[in-house]
Amino acid sequence: MPRIAWVEDDDARGELAGVFAEIRDRNARGQVPAILRTMSHQPGFLAAIDRASSLLHFRDGALSRAQHEMIASHVAAINRCHY
């Protein structure tokens, strides 16, 4: 399994520190999820993915958030991925 290096909270500076702060503020656990940290070397891309995820993936629409989460969990289990 490949490993992706990411930036830890204490090492985040500038734009990345701001993006991390926004993500932590919205996260129920006050954390930046590991899947988002994998994009930490490209703060602009991370911010765009986070916005898209917030607006599209984790909103009720054709599917509820719970249904999105169930599908994501099922696919992750099939792929043996803890995300």
ROSE-4610 file (N, C-alpha, C; in Angstrom, 1 decimal, always signed):
// ROSE-4610
residu = [M/M/M/P/P/P/R/R/R/I/I/I/A/A/A/W/W/W/V/V/V/E/E/E/D/D/D/D/D/D/D/D/D/A/A/A/R/R/R/G/G/G/E/E/E/L/L/L/A/A/A/G/G/G/V/V/V/F/F/F/A/A/A/E/E/E/I/I/I/R/R/R/D/D/D/R/R/R/N/N/N/A/A/A/R/R/R/G/G/G/Q/Q/Q/V/V/V/P/P/P/A/A/A/I/I/I/L/L/L/R/R/R/T/T/T/M/M/M/S/S/S/H/H/H/Q/Q/Q/P/P/P/G/G/G/F/F/F/L/L/L/A/A/A/A/A/A/I/I/I/D/D/D/R/R/R/A/A/A/S/S/S/S/S/S/L/L/L/L/L/L/H/H/H/F/F/F/R/R/R/D/D/D/G/G/G/A/A/A/L/L/L/S/S/S/R/R/R/A/A/A/Q/Q/Q/H/H/H/E/E/E/M/M/M/I/I/I/A/A/A/S/S/S/H/H/H/V/V/V/A/A/A/A/A/A/I/I/I/N/N/N/R/R/R/C/C/C/H/H/H/Y/Y/Y]
num = [1/1/1/2/2/2/3/3/3/4/4/4/5/5/5/6/6/6/7/7/7/8/8/8/9/9/9/10/10/10/11/11/11/12/12/12/13/13/13/14/14/14/15/15/15/16/16/16/17/17/17/18/18/18/19/19/19/20/20/20/21/21/21/22/22/22/23/23/23/24/24/24/25/25/25/26/26/26/27/27/27/28/28/28/29/29/29/30/30/30/31/31/31/32/32/32/33/33/33/34/34/34/35/35/35/36/36/36/37/37/37/38/38/38/39/39/39/40/40/40/41/41/41/42/42/42/43/43/43/44/44/44/45/45/45/46/46/46/47/47/47/48/48/48/49/49/49/50/50/50/51/51/51/52/52/52/53/53/53/54/54/54/55/55/55/56/56/56/57/57/57/58/58/58/59/59/59/60/60/60/61/61/61/62/62/62/63/63/63/64/64/64/65/65/65/66/66/66/67/67/67/68/68/68/69/69/69/70/70/70/71/71/71/72/72/72/73/73/73/74/74/74/75/75/75/76/76/76/77/77/77/78/78/78/79/79/79/80/80/80/81/81/81/82/82/82/83/83/83]
x = [+0.8/+0.0/+0.9/+0.7/+1.5/+1.2/+2.2/+2.1/+2.2/+1.4/+1.4/+1.8/+2.9/+3.4/+2.4/+2.2/+1.3/+1.9/+1.3/+1.8/+0.9/+1.6/+0.9/+0.5/-0.5/-1.0/+0.1/+1.0/+2.1/+3.0/+3.1/+3.9/+3.2/+1.9/+1.2/+1.4/+1.7/+1.9/+1.1/+0.9/+0.3/-1.1/-1.3/-2.6/-3.0/-2.1/-2.4/-3.0/-2.3/-2.8/-4.2/-4.5/-5.9/-6.9/-6.5/-7.4/-7.6/-6.6/-6.7/-7.6/-7.5/-8.4/-9.8/-10.1/-11.5/-12.1/-11.3/-11.7/-11.9/-11.0/-11.2/-12.4/-12.7/-13.9/-15.2/-15.2/-16.5/-16.5/-15.4/-15.4/-15.8/-16.7/-17.3/-16.2/-15.1/-14.1/-13.0/-13.1/-12.1/-10.8/-10.9/-9.7/-9.7/-8.5/-8.5/-8.4/-9.4/-9.4/-8.2/-7.7/-6.5/-6.6/-7.8/-8.0/-7.8/-8.1/-7.9/-6.4/-5.8/-4.4/-3.5/-3.9/-3.1/-3.0/-3.8/-3.7/-3.0/-2.4/-1.9/-0.7/-0.1/+1.1/+0.6/-0.7/-1.4/-2.6/-2.3/-3.4/-4.6/-4.3/-5.4/-6.3/-5.7/-6.4/-7.2/-6.6/-7.2/-8.4/-8.3/-9.4/-10.6/-10.3/-11.3/-12.0/-11.2/-11.8/-12.7/-12.3/-13.0/-14.3/-14.3/-15.5/-16.5/-16.0/-16.8/-17.4/-16.7/-17.2/-18.3/-18.1/-19.0/-20.3/-20.2/-21.4/-22.1/-21.4/-22.0/-22.1/-21.1/-21.1/-21.8/-21.6/-22.2/-23.4/-24.2/-25.5/-26.6/-27.7/-28.9/-29.3/-29.7/-30.2/-30.9/-30.5/-31.1/-30.9/-29.7/-29.4/-29.1/-29.4/-29.1/-27.7/-27.2/-25.8/-25.5/-26.5/-26.4/-26.2/-27.0/-26.9/-25.5/-25.0/-23.7/-22.6/-22.7/-21.8/-21.9/-23.1/-23.2/-22.6/-22.8/-22.2/-20.7/-20.2/-18.7/-18.1/-18.8/-18.3/-18.3/-19.3/-19.4/-18.3/-18.1/-17.0/-15.7/-15.5/-14.2/-13.9/-15.0/-14.9/-14.5/-15.2/-14.9/-13.5/-13.0/-11.6/-10.6/-11.1/-10.2/-9.4/-10.1/-9.5/-10.2/-9.5/-10.1/-10.8/-10.6/-11.3/-12.8]
y = [-1.2/+0.0/+1.2/+2.2/+3.4/+4.3/+5.0/+6.0/+7.4/+8.3/+9.7/+10.5/+11.3/+12.2/+13.4/+13.9/+15.0/+16.0/+17.2/+18.2/+18.1/+18.0/+18.0/+19.4/+19.4/+20.7/+21.7/+21.2/+22.1/+22.6/+22.0/+22.4/+23.2/+23.3/+24.1/+25.6/+26.2/+27.7/+28.3/+29.6/+30.4/+29.9/+29.8/+29.4/+28.0/+27.1/+25.8/+25.8/+26.7/+26.8/+27.3/+28.2/+28.8/+27.7/+26.9/+25.9/+24.8/+24.4/+23.5/+24.0/+25.3/+25.9/+25.9/+26.2/+26.1/+24.7/+23.7/+22.3/+21.9/+22.2/+21.9/+22.5/+23.8/+24.5/+23.8/+23.1/+22.5/+21.0/+20.5/+19.0/+18.8/+17.8/+17.5/+17.2/+16.6/+16.2/+17.3/+18.3/+19.4/+19.0/+18.1/+17.5/+17.7/+17.6/+17.5/+16.0/+15.5/+14.1/+13.7/+12.5/+12.0/+12.1/+11.7/+11.7/+13.1/+14.2/+15.5/+15.9/+15.4/+15.7/+15.2/+14.2/+13.7/+14.8/+15.8/+16.9/+18.2/+18.0/+19.2/+19.9/+19.2/+19.9/+20.8/+20.8/+21.7/+22.4/+23.4/+24.0/+24.5/+25.0/+25.5/+24.4/+23.3/+22.1/+21.5/+21.5/+21.0/+21.8/+23.1/+24.0/+23.8/+23.6/+23.4/+22.0/+21.0/+19.7/+19.8/+20.4/+20.6/+21.3/+22.4/+23.1/+22.3/+21.6/+20.7/+19.6/+19.0/+18.0/+18.5/+19.7/+20.3/+20.6/+21.1/+21.6/+20.4/+19.4/+18.4/+17.0/+16.6/+15.2/+15.1/+16.1/+16.0/+16.9/+17.0/+17.7/+16.7/+16.9/+16.1/+16.6/+15.7/+15.9/+14.7/+14.1/+12.9/+11.8/+11.9/+11.0/+11.8/+11.2/+11.9/+11.8/+12.6/+12.4/+11.0/+10.5/+9.1/+8.1/+8.3/+7.4/+7.5/+8.7/+8.9/+8.2/+8.4/+7.7/+6.2/+5.7/+4.2/+3.7/+4.4/+4.0/+4.1/+5.2/+5.3/+4.3/+3.9/+2.9/+1.5/+1.2/+0.0/-0.2/+0.9/+0.9/+0.7/+1.4/+1.3/-0.1/-0.7/-2.1/-3.0/-2.9/-3.7/-3.6/-2.3/-2.1/-2.2/-2.7/-2.9/-1.6/-0.5/+0.8/+1.4/+1.8/+2.3/+3.7/+4.3/+5.6/+5.3]
z = [+0.0/+0.0/+0.0/-0.9/-1.0/+0.2/+0.6/+1.7/+1.1/+1.6/+1.1/+2.3/+2.1/+3.2/+3.2/+4.4/+4.5/+5.6/+5.7/+6.6/+7.9/+9.0/+10.3/+10.7/+11.6/+12.1/+12.5/+13.3/+13.8/+12.8/+11.6/+10.5/+9.5/+9.6/+8.6/+8.7/+7.6/+7.6/+6.5/+6.6/+5.6/+5.2/+3.8/+3.3/+3.8/+4.0/+4.5/+5.9/+6.8/+8.1/+8.2/+7.3/+7.2/+6.7/+5.7/+5.2/+6.3/+7.0/+8.1/+9.2/+9.5/+10.6/+10.2/+8.9/+8.4/+8.5/+8.1/+8.2/+9.6/+10.5/+11.9/+12.5/+12.1/+12.7/+12.3/+11.1/+10.7/+11.1/+11.5/+11.8/+13.2/+13.4/+14.7/+15.7/+15.3/+16.2/+16.3/+15.5/+15.5/+14.9/+13.9/+13.3/+11.8/+11.2/+9.7/+9.4/+8.7/+8.4/+7.6/+7.8/+7.1/+5.6/+5.1/+3.6/+3.1/+3.8/+3.4/+3.5/+4.6/+4.8/+3.6/+2.9/+1.8/+0.7/+0.8/-0.2/+0.4/+1.5/+2.2/+1.5/+0.6/-0.1/-1.2/-1.5/-2.5/-1.8/-1.0/-0.2/-1.1/-2.3/-3.1/-3.5/-3.9/-4.3/-3.1/-2.0/-0.8/-0.5/-0.5/-0.3/-1.2/-2.5/-3.5/-3.3/-3.0/-2.7/-1.5/-0.5/+0.8/+0.5/-0.3/-0.6/-1.4/-2.4/-3.3/-2.4/-1.5/-0.7/+0.2/+0.8/+1.7/+1.0/-0.3/-1.0/-1.7/-2.2/-3.0/-2.2/-1.6/-1.1/+0.2/+1.1/+2.4/+2.7/+1.7/+1.8/+1.4/+2.0/+1.5/+0.2/-0.7/-2.0/-2.5/-3.6/-4.0/-3.0/-2.3/-1.2/+0.1/+1.2/+2.5/+2.8/+3.7/+4.2/+4.7/+5.4/+5.9/+4.8/+3.7/+2.6/+1.9/+1.8/+1.2/+2.1/+3.4/+4.3/+4.2/+4.1/+4.0/+2.7/+1.6/+0.3/+0.4/+1.0/+1.1/+2.0/+3.1/+4.0/+3.3/+2.5/+1.8/+0.8/+0.0/-1.0/-0.4/+0.7/+1.4/+1.9/+2.5/+2.9/+1.8/+0.7/-0.5/-0.9/-0.9/-1.3/-0.2/+1.0/+2.1/+2.5/+2.4/+2.7/+4.0/+4.9/+6.2/+6.0/+4.9/+4.6/+4.3]
